[in-house]
Amino acid sequence: MTGERVTATPEAREAIQRLKREVGPIMFYQPGGCFDGSLPICFKLVEFIIGENDIFLGKVDGTPVYIDSRQYEEWKNTQLVLDVAPGESVGFSIAAGDNLHFVTKSNFMKADFVIR
């Protein structure tokens, strides 16, 4: 495992590159609260306004990934791994492909790893 806060599987990277060619720049937002915490939301970069309580985790292939601050508190010792899974995307998320949606998996990280 690398020390990156967020990474992606080869399948997710392929979907990200395809979406960037089809719709232009995109971003991911990992919500907390009422949404399913394992489903990141993929937006066109210009369609989502980052709030002052949202936390930038990093980029995957140049694509920014943010997380809700409350969700970050729950997952601060994990590395988020973007992946794809069968099934339609839900809510406002752009689909990862035909009958595919993005999901978030996690890897435990050392407790002293924090965002700076």
N, C-alpha and C positions, 0 to 999 in steps of 0.2 A: 504494500500500500504506500502511496506517495503521501506527502504532507499537505497536499492540496485539500481545501475545505470542500470542494465539489469537483466531481469528475463524471465521466459517462462511459457507458459500455460502447463497444464498436457499433452496435445496432442503433443506439441513441445518437451517436455522432453522425452516422449515415443519415438518419432522419433530420437532424439539425442542418446538415449541409444541404439536403434536398429542399427543406423549407426555406432556407436563406436564398436559394436560387429561385424558388417559386414566389415567395411573398416579400422578400427583402429582409432587412435586419429584424431579428426576433430577440426575445428575452424570456426568462423563466422567473416565476414568482412562486415560492413555497409558502402557502397560506397556513394559518393556524385557525383555531376557533371552530366555526361551524362547518368548514370544508373538511373533506377527508384528508388528513395530514400526510398521506402517502402519495397524493396526486399533485404534482406541480402543475401550474397553469402556464401555458405557453401563449405569449401575446406577440403581436407585431410590436416592435420597439416603441413606436409612437402612440400606442393605444393604452398604455398603463402609466400612471403617475406614481412614482416612488414616494412613499410617505416618510416623514422624519423618523418614524420608529421602525422602518424597514432596514434590514442589514444586508449589505453587499457581501456575498460569499466568495465570489470570484467569477471567472469566465471559463466556459467550455467552448473551445474552438472559436474564440472571439465573441461568444454569446454570453451576456451578463446573466447572473443568477442572484436573486435576492430572496430573503426569507423574512417572514413576519417575526418581530422581536420576541413575542411570546413563544412561538414555535422554536426559535433559536435557543431560548432558555432550556427547553426540553431536550434539544438535540445538540447542544454545544460541544459535546464530547464525541460527536460522530462525524464521519465524512459522508456527505451525501453523494449518491451515485445515481445519475439519471439513466433510465433504461426505458424500454418500450415493452408493451404487453398487448395481447390481443384484446379487442373490444373497442367500441366507440369511445371517443373522449367525452367527458362530461362538462357541464357548465360552459364557461367562456373559453376554454382552452382550444387552441388550434390542434387538430389531430396530428399524430405522428406519422400517419400514412393511412392507407385503406384499411379500415377496421383495426387500427392501432392507436394506442394512447400512451402518453408518457407516464412513468411511475418513478417514485424515488425509493431507493434502497439505502441502507446505511452500513457503514463499517465503524466499529468502535475506534476511537482515537485516544491517545494518552490524555489524561485529565489536564495536563499543563499546556495543551495546545489551545490558544485563544486567538481571536481575530485582533489584529493590531491595526 
